[in-house]
Amino acid sequence: MQFCHRHNLVEPEKAGIERRFGIKVSLPANDTFSAILGETWERIHWYATEQQRDEAYQQMAQRHGYYRDSDTPSQTLIKIVK
């Protein structure tokens, strides 16, 4: 499989690895950002191991330093297994 953009989320050397552990990212029902992305927007990130998934979950759950003090970002994170 050819990868033409370096920003793709899949690393070519890991493309064939089975990923069973995931994080489903969505917006709360009352989030105003859903007016832009749509009420059914969601993104699922898959990981090969439960440990990788849990580490990524912890990073995603943190409030990032680039938000303004007045910003209150919201997202719903759910750990999933397929």
Legacy VTK file of the C-alpha trace (Angstrom):
# vtk DataFile Version 3.0
C-alpha trace
ASCII
DATASET POLYDATA
POINTS 82 float
0.000 0.000 0.000
1.335 3.439 -0.925
1.277 6.323 1.535
1.669 9.666 -0.176
1.205 12.072 2.748
3.383 12.088 5.853
0.476 13.417 7.933
-1.526 10.197 7.546
-2.280 8.673 10.951
-1.080 5.221 9.851
2.657 4.625 9.940
3.592 2.485 6.904
5.753 0.061 8.907
2.834 -0.592 11.262
0.063 -0.689 8.637
-0.458 -4.468 8.818
-0.647 -4.711 12.613
-4.009 -5.747 14.024
-5.521 -3.027 16.196
-8.207 -4.236 18.590
-8.152 -1.490 21.236
-9.681 1.861 20.469
-10.758 5.242 21.692
-13.995 6.691 20.353
-13.921 10.502 20.371
-17.202 12.388 20.031
-18.825 15.617 21.159
-21.330 15.985 24.005
-24.913 16.495 22.817
-24.973 20.196 23.765
-21.552 21.111 22.336
-21.779 24.134 20.027
-18.909 22.815 17.886
-21.328 20.146 16.595
-22.937 22.930 14.521
-19.725 22.864 12.453
-18.856 19.151 12.541
-22.381 17.763 12.664
-24.296 16.099 15.468
-23.088 12.617 14.517
-19.360 13.425 14.260
-17.027 10.893 15.823
-13.471 9.688 15.340
-12.057 6.314 16.363
-8.335 5.829 16.993
-7.127 2.192 17.024
-4.133 0.729 18.868
-2.381 -2.645 18.815
-2.233 -3.059 22.593
-4.357 -2.090 25.546
-1.361 -0.294 27.083
-0.878 1.877 23.962
-4.576 2.718 23.996
-4.559 3.589 27.696
-1.491 5.835 27.322
-3.121 7.658 24.386
-6.348 7.961 26.395
-4.491 9.672 29.249
-2.918 12.150 26.813
-6.249 12.867 25.116
-7.986 13.403 28.463
-5.523 16.103 29.582
-6.209 19.766 29.065
-3.599 20.870 26.523
-1.466 23.911 27.219
-2.428 25.736 24.031
-6.000 26.421 25.170
-6.790 29.900 26.442
-7.730 30.118 30.111
-11.251 31.079 29.061
-11.638 28.041 26.744
-13.551 25.031 27.994
-12.968 22.307 25.421
-15.284 19.337 25.626
-15.099 15.881 24.179
-16.341 12.451 25.069
-13.731 9.689 25.198
-14.794 6.050 25.366
-12.428 3.068 25.479
-13.561 0.301 23.120
-12.426 -3.206 22.103
-13.318 -4.983 18.880
LINES 1 83
82 0 1 2 3 4 5 6 7 8 9 10 11 12 13 14 15 16 17 18 19 20 21 22 23 24 25 26 27 28 29 30 31 32 33 34 35 36 37 38 39 40 41 42 43 44 45 46 47 48 49 50 51 52 53 54 55 56 57 58 59 60 61 62 63 64 65 66 67 68 69 70 71 72 73 74 75 76 77 78 79 80 81
